Amino acid sequence: MTAPANGASHQAQPLRRVRHDVPAPYDGMLTAYAAALADSPLAISSRAVYLRRVRGYLAWVATASARGLLAGEPLADTIAAVRTAHAYHGQLDGRYAPRTINGMLAAVEDFHTRLRLGATGVPRERAPITEPDRKPSALGTLVSTSRSGF
């Protein structure tokens, strides 16, 4: 590789997120969800995260359905939608950290609620409990070294 003519060092290209394409009929559901989400009281950043996570969910639904892993129309009615959400949870388990899974499931739950597909009933993951870092103070008592003060 040659150096640029102006003497500047080569900058690595930033990693780009994979955008999940959502085929019909799920693209219409994503559009309806985006419209419902736009009117929500959630912070703009939360709306963007939810929309990205639901796009991934719907892409997974389309792929799993095309491969015959989901019976019938996976989001056609409440019972099918709940089964689909549970199947999605099953494929996330072990691939992501519990907090990440919980965030993904929160977005899916919000999607189901806003589009009136019914509550998923998918249980949330239990994040491991960690003790805050503590060290002895000059007085001999333990004090927290974490930023939160807990």
ROROBA-471840 format. One record per residue (C-alpha): residue number from 1; residue in one letter; x, y, z. Coordinates in nm, 2 decimals. Layout:
<rs>
i: NUM | aa: a | X: X | Y: Y | Z: Z
...
</rs>
This chain:
<rs>
i: 1 | aa: m | X: 0.00 | Y: 0.00 | Z: 0.00
i: 2 | aa: t | X: 0.14 | Y: 0.34 | Z: -0.09
i: 3 | aa: a | X: 0.11 | Y: 0.65 | Z: 0.13
i: 4 | aa: p | X: -0.12 | Y: 0.94 | Z: 0.01
i: 5 | aa: a | X: 0.06 | Y: 1.21 | Z: -0.19
i: 6 | aa: n | X: -0.01 | Y: 1.48 | Z: 0.07
i: 7 | aa: g | X: 0.19 | Y: 1.28 | Z: 0.33
i: 8 | aa: a | X: -0.12 | Y: 1.21 | Z: 0.55
i: 9 | aa: s | X: -0.14 | Y: 0.87 | Z: 0.70
i: 10 | aa: h | X: -0.39 | Y: 0.62 | Z: 0.58
i: 11 | aa: q | X: -0.71 | Y: 0.63 | Z: 0.79
i: 12 | aa: a | X: -0.89 | Y: 0.30 | Z: 0.84
i: 13 | aa: q | X: -1.25 | Y: 0.30 | Z: 0.71
i: 14 | aa: p | X: -1.51 | Y: 0.31 | Z: 0.98
i: 15 | aa: l | X: -1.71 | Y: -0.01 | Z: 1.03
i: 16 | aa: r | X: -2.06 | Y: 0.02 | Z: 0.89
i: 17 | aa: r | X: -2.36 | Y: -0.13 | Z: 1.04
i: 18 | aa: v | X: -2.53 | Y: -0.39 | Z: 0.83
i: 19 | aa: r | X: -2.87 | Y: -0.26 | Z: 0.72
i: 20 | aa: h | X: -3.12 | Y: -0.54 | Z: 0.72
i: 21 | aa: d | X: -3.35 | Y: -0.53 | Z: 0.41
i: 22 | aa: v | X: -3.70 | Y: -0.61 | Z: 0.50
i: 23 | aa: p | X: -3.91 | Y: -0.77 | Z: 0.23
i: 24 | aa: a | X: -4.29 | Y: -0.75 | Z: 0.18
i: 25 | aa: p | X: -4.51 | Y: -0.77 | Z: 0.37
i: 26 | aa: y | X: -4.28 | Y: -0.69 | Z: 0.66
i: 27 | aa: d | X: -4.16 | Y: -0.37 | Z: 0.50
i: 28 | aa: g | X: -4.52 | Y: -0.23 | Z: 0.54
i: 29 | aa: m | X: -4.52 | Y: -0.33 | Z: 0.90
i: 30 | aa: l | X: -4.19 | Y: -0.15 | Z: 0.95
i: 31 | aa: t | X: -4.33 | Y: 0.16 | Z: 0.79
i: 32 | aa: a | X: -4.64 | Y: 0.15 | Z: 1.01
i: 33 | aa: y | X: -4.42 | Y: 0.10 | Z: 1.32
i: 34 | aa: a | X: -4.20 | Y: 0.39 | Z: 1.22
i: 35 | aa: a | X: -4.50 | Y: 0.61 | Z: 1.19
i: 36 | aa: a | X: -4.64 | Y: 0.50 | Z: 1.53
i: 37 | aa: l | X: -4.29 | Y: 0.54 | Z: 1.69
i: 38 | aa: a | X: -4.26 | Y: 0.90 | Z: 1.55
i: 39 | aa: d | X: -4.55 | Y: 1.01 | Z: 1.77
i: 40 | aa: s | X: -4.42 | Y: 0.84 | Z: 2.08
i: 41 | aa: p | X: -4.28 | Y: 1.02 | Z: 2.38
i: 42 | aa: l | X: -3.95 | Y: 0.82 | Z: 2.36
i: 43 | aa: a | X: -3.63 | Y: 1.01 | Z: 2.31
i: 44 | aa: i | X: -3.52 | Y: 1.04 | Z: 1.95
i: 45 | aa: s | X: -3.22 | Y: 0.82 | Z: 2.01
i: 46 | aa: s | X: -3.44 | Y: 0.55 | Z: 2.17
i: 47 | aa: r | X: -3.67 | Y: 0.56 | Z: 1.87
i: 48 | aa: a | X: -3.38 | Y: 0.51 | Z: 1.63
i: 49 | aa: v | X: -3.25 | Y: 0.22 | Z: 1.84
i: 50 | aa: y | X: -3.60 | Y: 0.06 | Z: 1.85
i: 51 | aa: l | X: -3.65 | Y: 0.10 | Z: 1.48
i: 52 | aa: r | X: -3.31 | Y: -0.05 | Z: 1.40
i: 53 | aa: r | X: -3.38 | Y: -0.35 | Z: 1.63
i: 54 | aa: v | X: -3.73 | Y: -0.40 | Z: 1.49
i: 55 | aa: r | X: -3.58 | Y: -0.39 | Z: 1.14
i: 56 | aa: g | X: -3.35 | Y: -0.67 | Z: 1.24
i: 57 | aa: y | X: -3.63 | Y: -0.86 | Z: 1.40
i: 58 | aa: l | X: -3.85 | Y: -0.84 | Z: 1.09
i: 59 | aa: a | X: -3.55 | Y: -0.94 | Z: 0.86
i: 60 | aa: w | X: -3.51 | Y: -1.24 | Z: 1.09
i: 61 | aa: v | X: -3.88 | Y: -1.32 | Z: 1.06
i: 62 | aa: a | X: -3.87 | Y: -1.30 | Z: 0.68
i: 63 | aa: t | X: -3.56 | Y: -1.52 | Z: 0.66
i: 64 | aa: a | X: -3.69 | Y: -1.78 | Z: 0.92
i: 65 | aa: s | X: -4.03 | Y: -1.79 | Z: 0.74
i: 66 | aa: a | X: -3.87 | Y: -1.84 | Z: 0.40
i: 67 | aa: r | X: -3.66 | Y: -2.13 | Z: 0.54
i: 68 | aa: g | X: -3.97 | Y: -2.29 | Z: 0.68
i: 69 | aa: l | X: -3.86 | Y: -2.24 | Z: 1.05
i: 70 | aa: l | X: -4.19 | Y: -2.06 | Z: 1.13
i: 71 | aa: a | X: -4.53 | Y: -2.20 | Z: 1.06
i: 72 | aa: g | X: -4.78 | Y: -2.02 | Z: 0.84
i: 73 | aa: e | X: -4.78 | Y: -1.64 | Z: 0.85
i: 74 | aa: p | X: -4.56 | Y: -1.56 | Z: 1.15
i: 75 | aa: l | X: -4.72 | Y: -1.22 | Z: 1.24
i: 76 | aa: a | X: -5.08 | Y: -1.28 | Z: 1.10
i: 77 | aa: d | X: -5.25 | Y: -1.30 | Z: 1.44
i: 78 | aa: t | X: -5.17 | Y: -1.27 | Z: 1.80
i: 79 | aa: i | X: -5.10 | Y: -1.64 | Z: 1.86
i: 80 | aa: a | X: -4.86 | Y: -1.66 | Z: 1.57
i: 81 | aa: a | X: -4.69 | Y: -1.33 | Z: 1.66
i: 82 | aa: v | X: -4.63 | Y: -1.45 | Z: 2.02
i: 83 | aa: r | X: -4.48 | Y: -1.78 | Z: 1.90
i: 84 | aa: t | X: -4.26 | Y: -1.59 | Z: 1.65
i: 85 | aa: a | X: -4.14 | Y: -1.36 | Z: 1.93
i: 86 | aa: h | X: -4.05 | Y: -1.66 | Z: 2.15
i: 87 | aa: a | X: -3.87 | Y: -1.82 | Z: 1.86
i: 88 | aa: y | X: -3.67 | Y: -1.50 | Z: 1.81
i: 89 | aa: h | X: -3.58 | Y: -1.50 | Z: 2.17
i: 90 | aa: g | X: -3.46 | Y: -1.85 | Z: 2.14
i: 91 | aa: q | X: -3.22 | Y: -1.77 | Z: 1.86
i: 92 | aa: l | X: -3.08 | Y: -1.47 | Z: 2.05
i: 93 | aa: d | X: -3.01 | Y: -1.66 | Z: 2.37
i: 94 | aa: g | X: -2.64 | Y: -1.74 | Z: 2.39
i: 95 | aa: r | X: -2.54 | Y: -1.52 | Z: 2.10
i: 96 | aa: y | X: -2.57 | Y: -1.19 | Z: 2.29
i: 97 | aa: a | X: -2.52 | Y: -1.06 | Z: 2.64
i: 98 | aa: p | X: -2.83 | Y: -1.06 | Z: 2.86
i: 99 | aa: r | X: -2.86 | Y: -0.68 | Z: 2.85
i: 100 | aa: t | X: -2.84 | Y: -0.67 | Z: 2.47
i: 101 | aa: i | X: -3.11 | Y: -0.94 | Z: 2.45
i: 102 | aa: n | X: -3.33 | Y: -0.74 | Z: 2.69
i: 103 | aa: g | X: -3.29 | Y: -0.43 | Z: 2.47
i: 104 | aa: m | X: -3.38 | Y: -0.63 | Z: 2.16
i: 105 | aa: l | X: -3.68 | Y: -0.78 | Z: 2.33
i: 106 | aa: a | X: -3.80 | Y: -0.44 | Z: 2.46
i: 107 | aa: a | X: -3.80 | Y: -0.32 | Z: 2.10
i: 108 | aa: v | X: -3.99 | Y: -0.63 | Z: 1.98
i: 109 | aa: e | X: -4.24 | Y: -0.59 | Z: 2.27
i: 110 | aa: d | X: -4.29 | Y: -0.22 | Z: 2.17
i: 111 | aa: f | X: -4.34 | Y: -0.32 | Z: 1.81
i: 112 | aa: h | X: -4.60 | Y: -0.58 | Z: 1.91
i: 113 | aa: t | X: -4.78 | Y: -0.34 | Z: 2.13
i: 114 | aa: r | X: -4.79 | Y: -0.05 | Z: 1.88
i: 115 | aa: l | X: -4.91 | Y: -0.27 | Z: 1.60
i: 116 | aa: r | X: -5.16 | Y: -0.44 | Z: 1.83
i: 117 | aa: l | X: -5.01 | Y: -0.79 | Z: 1.78
i: 118 | aa: g | X: -5.05 | Y: -0.86 | Z: 2.15
i: 119 | aa: a | X: -4.80 | Y: -0.88 | Z: 2.43
i: 120 | aa: t | X: -4.52 | Y: -1.13 | Z: 2.36
i: 121 | aa: g | X: -4.48 | Y: -1.26 | Z: 2.71
i: 122 | aa: v | X: -4.11 | Y: -1.33 | Z: 2.64
i: 123 | aa: p | X: -3.92 | Y: -1.34 | Z: 2.97
i: 124 | aa: r | X: -3.63 | Y: -1.10 | Z: 3.01
i: 125 | aa: e | X: -3.28 | Y: -1.23 | Z: 3.06
i: 126 | aa: r | X: -3.12 | Y: -1.21 | Z: 3.40
i: 127 | aa: a | X: -2.81 | Y: -1.00 | Z: 3.39
i: 128 | aa: p | X: -2.53 | Y: -1.13 | Z: 3.62
i: 129 | aa: i | X: -2.51 | Y: -0.94 | Z: 3.94
i: 130 | aa: t | X: -2.18 | Y: -0.77 | Z: 3.99
i: 131 | aa: e | X: -2.06 | Y: -0.61 | Z: 4.31
i: 132 | aa: p | X: -1.93 | Y: -0.26 | Z: 4.29
i: 133 | aa: d | X: -1.56 | Y: -0.21 | Z: 4.33
i: 134 | aa: r | X: -1.47 | Y: -0.13 | Z: 4.69
i: 135 | aa: k | X: -1.15 | Y: -0.05 | Z: 4.86
i: 136 | aa: p | X: -1.07 | Y: 0.03 | Z: 5.23
i: 137 | aa: s | X: -1.08 | Y: 0.40 | Z: 5.32
i: 138 | aa: a | X: -0.85 | Y: 0.57 | Z: 5.56
i: 139 | aa: l | X: -1.11 | Y: 0.51 | Z: 5.83
i: 140 | aa: g | X: -1.10 | Y: 0.13 | Z: 5.77
i: 141 | aa: t | X: -1.45 | Y: 0.12 | Z: 5.61
i: 142 | aa: l | X: -1.52 | Y: 0.01 | Z: 5.26
i: 143 | aa: v | X: -1.60 | Y: 0.28 | Z: 5.00
i: 144 | aa: s | X: -1.72 | Y: 0.24 | Z: 4.65
i: 145 | aa: t | X: -1.48 | Y: 0.32 | Z: 4.37
i: 146 | aa: s | X: -1.75 | Y: 0.30 | Z: 4.10
i: 147 | aa: r | X: -1.87 | Y: 0.63 | Z: 3.94
i: 148 | aa: s | X: -2.23 | Y: 0.57 | Z: 4.04
i: 149 | aa: g | X: -2.14 | Y: 0.57 | Z: 4.41
i: 150 | aa: f | X: -2.32 | Y: 0.25 | Z: 4.47
</rs>
